[in-house]
Amino acid sequence: MDAYWHSLRGDRNFPAKRDIDPAEIKTSLPYINIAEIHGQPLRVRYRLVGTELCRVYNEDYTGKWLHETDWGPLVDQYEQIYRTILARRTPMFGVGRIEWEGRIITSEWGKWPLSADGITITHCLGMADYAHVPSSDPVMAIEKH
């Protein structure tokens, strides 16, 4: 997904949401979301949510605002991630854990900023992969500069 985002960006700061072609990322679609970002005050609304994300989070949060979800402490963590992306104007990557079906699962995740005008971040493309990270890995945020 990182290579795809960079290919869409070209020489701009950020690609636009309209640049994303679902046919080009067909196998990733179940694992992605697109969040609409409002900066002042920070508000996040999920515009598109893949089926695997809905399954893991046990809800279809398409159309919901982040604060409307029932994710407990994850809400604050996600707000901080979006604030960091807005401030640093760069994608973010990390490893996280979530309780699912009575057990803790680990995922690698990434969030890539999108912009309608190439300057103002208006959306984020997010992706989570629950298949490749051993559950013993530490939880951390990894930022790409």
C-alpha positions, 0 to 999 in steps of 0.5 A: 500500500505504501508503494501504491500511495507513493505512485499516486502521489507523484511529485505532489505532497499527497494524492487525492482520494479520487486517485484511488482505483479500487481495481488496482488494490482489489485484494487489499479492499477488505483491509482498508478504510478511508477516513474523512479528516476535519482539523479544527477541532479534530473530527474523523468520519469513516467513509469506507470500511473494508469487510475484514475491518468490520469483522474484526471490530465487530461493527460496520463503522462506515459513516460513523464518526470516530467518537461514535464508535464503541472502541473505548481507549482506542478512540483516544489512540486513533485521535492521537495518530490522526493528530500526528499525521496532520502535524507531521504531514506524513504517513504513519505505521505501527503495530497494535493489538485488539481484543477479538473473539476473546483473544488478543490479535496483533496487526500491522497498520498504516495510515496515508494522508490524502488531499483534494488540493495536494496541500490540505489533508482531507482524508486518510487511507488506512490499512491493517494486516492481522495475518503476519505479526506474531502476538508476542511483538510489542505494541508500538507506533512507527513513523515514517519521516 
